[in-house]
C-alpha cells in the first residue's frame, strides 16, 4: 500500500504521470508479499484472470482507454537466465515490494535486477525492514551497483506510511558489479530524497506543472480504512512470528 499510494500521490505531474509513462516498459519483480507483488508459477492462472479483470475495468472506467498499454504475465525465477531472456530486457522501470525476505536470495535478486537493467533504467523498490542483518547486506549490495536514494516520508502519502517501511529509487552505476566487494566497504552514502527543489526528479514531482491530460489521483478513503490497514499489517507480522508456535 505504501508504494502504491506513493505512485498515486505523484501521478499528477513528473515522471509518473500518464503522458510521461506512455510507451515505457515496466517489469515488476514480486515475492507475493505485497499489494504490488506477484507470486510464483502456481498462481499464474489466477494472476492472468486478475489482469484480464483489471484491464476490463480500466477500459470501462477510463475514457482514454486507448492509451492503456499491454500486460504480460510470466514466471521469472531470480537468476534464471532463460526466464530473463524471455522477458526481453532492458526495461525503463523495475519495480517491486517486499522482494527481500531471505539472505540467500539477495545475490540471485541482484543478478536479476542487473540483467534486466539498461543505462537509463529506474529501479523502484518498497521494503519493510524485518532483519537488520539482511537489510545491511542488501544495502551494501545495492550501493555497489546502483546510486541509491531513499524516498522521504514527506513524499509519501500522508496516511499510508510507516517508520519501518522504506521506498528506494535507484539508478545503475556506469559499471555494474554483481557482487559485493571483498573488503565489504562501501564509501558511497545513501542519499535521501527530500522535498527541496531539484530533488523532485526521482520522486515523480518534477517541475513543469501538472501533466497534460492526466486524471486527478484518487484520494485515500477516510474513516476506518487507515486503522484497518494498520491492523492488517500488524496481524500479518504477528502471523509470521507465531507460525511455528504450537498450542498445548
N, C-alpha and C positions, 0 to 999 in steps of 0.2 A: 504493500500500500504506500509506503514512504516514497519509493522510486516512481510509482505510477503517478502519485499526486505531485511529485516534483516536475515530471514531464508536463502534466496538465497545467500546472501553475505557469510554466514558462512556454506554453504553446501559442501565446498570442503574438509574440514577436521573437526575433532572433532565430537561431539555427533550428529550433524545434517547431516553428510554425509550418503549416501545411505547404506553403509555396516553396520554402527552403528545403523541405524534405522530399518534394516531388522528384521522382527518378532515382532517389538514393536506395542503396542496397543495405539491408539491415539483417543481421543474424542474431538470434537470441540463444544463449547458452543457458540451459536450465538444469537444476538439480531436483526439481519437483517440490521445492520447499516454499517458494514464494508465489505471490499472485501473478507475477510476470514469468514465473518459471515453468518449464516444461518437464516432462518425465521421460522414462525410458521406453524401449520399444514395445513393452507390453501394453502401454496405454495409447499408442499411436492411433488406433481406430477411434477411440473416444476423442482424442485431440483433433483428429480430422473432422469429426462431427461438430465439435465446438467451433472450429474455424469456419465451417460452412454456415452454421447458425449465426455467427457474428457477422460474417460477410453479408448475409441476407438482411440482418438488422441494420447494418450501416447503409446498405443500398436503399432501404425503405425510409430511413430517417434523415439521410443526407441528400439534399437537392443536387449537390455536386458529386454524386457517386461515381461519375465517370473518371474522376481523378484518383479514385481508390486503386492502389496497386494490386499486385498478386501476392498470395501467401502460399508457401510450400512447407510441408511438414516432413521431417526426415530424421532418422536415427543418426546420432553423432556421438560415438564413444570418444572421450578425450584421449588424444594421442593416436587414434586410428587414422592412418594416412589415407586409406581408401575412402573412409567416410568424409574426411576433409576435402579430398579432391572432388568428391561427388557433389559438394555444395558450391563449387566453383568460386573460390576466393580470388582476390581480396574483397572485403566489404567496406562500405563507408562507415558503418556503425556496428559495433559489437556490444550487446547489452546482456545483462543477467542479474539475477538477485539470489542471494544465499547460495552461491555456487561453490563456496568453500566450506566444507564440513568435516574433512578428514585430512590429516597431514600427508598421507601417502598419495593423495590426489593433486597436491599442489603442482608437482612437476608436469604431469600429463595435461593439467589445465593450462599451465603457462605455455607449453609447447603448442597446444591447440590455438590459443589466442594469438601467438606469434605467427603461426601458419595461416591464420585467417586474416591477418592484418596486411595492409599496404602502407605506404609512406604517409598517407593522409587519413588513415583510419582513426576514428574516435572510439575509445573503449569506455563504456559506462557501466559500472557495477555497483549494486547495492549489497550491503553486507552487515550482518549483526554479529558483533564480537561475542563469541562463546568460549573461546580458548585463547588466552594471551600468547601461548607458545605458537599455535597455528597462525595467529594474527601477525606476530612479529616475523615469522618466517615468510609468510605471504607478502608482507610489505617489502621485505628485503628483496624478494624475487621480482616484485613489480617494479621497484625503483631501479633494479639492474637493467630492466628492459624498456621502461616507459618513464615519461615525465608525468608524475602523479600529482593530482590536485584533489583536495577534499572539498566537497560542496559544503559551504557554511550553512548553519541552521537557518539563517535569515533568508536563504534562497529556497529553502524547502517550504512545503505547505505548513502553515502555522499550526494546524491541528494534527497533521499526520507526520510526526517526527518523534524520535526517542533518543535519549543520550547514548544508548548502546548501538544504534543503527547509523551507519555511515554510508555516504554516497561518494564514489570516486569517479573522476573523469581523467582519462589517460591518453597520451599521445605516444606512439612508438618513437624510440630514440633513432638516431641516424643509423646505428649499427645495433641490431637486436642480438642480445646474448641470452640464449635459452636457459642458462644455469646461473646460480649464484656464484660469485667469485669465491675462490678457495679460502681467502682470508676472512670472508664474511663481513668485511667492512663496506659501508656504502656512505659516502660523504654527502650525497645529494639529500637535501631536506625535502620533506613532504610539504608542498605548498597548499595553503588553504585558499579556496575561492571565497572572497569576501564581496561585500556589496559596493565596494568603491568603483567609480567609473574606470573602465579599462579592464576590469576583471570579469566583466559580464560575458565575454566571448565564450567561455567554457561552461556557462550556466544557462545559455539559451536566451539571456536578456541582453542581446546585442543592441547597440544604438541604431537609430534609423527609423524609429517609430514602429507602430503596430504593423503586423503582417497583412498585406493586401489580401482580402478575400477570406481571412481566417475567421473562424467562429469563436465566440466568447467561450472561454474554458468553463466547464461546469463547476459550480460551487459545491463544496462539501456539504453533505446533509447535516442539519442541526439535530438537536435532541439527544437521543441516546446512542447515536452512531459512534461517536468518539469513545464513549465508555465501553461499548460493545467491542470495538476494535481492540482496545487495551485488554479487555477481559479475554478475548480470543488469543491474543499474543501471549499473555501470561499463562493461559491454560495450555498452550502448545509447549511452552517452556517447562511447565510442571509435568506434562506428559512425558517429555524426554527424560527428565530427571527420575521419574518414578517407574519407567518402563521395565526395569529389572527388579523392582521390589515385589516380593511375593507376600501375599496376605497369609497370616497364620490360620 
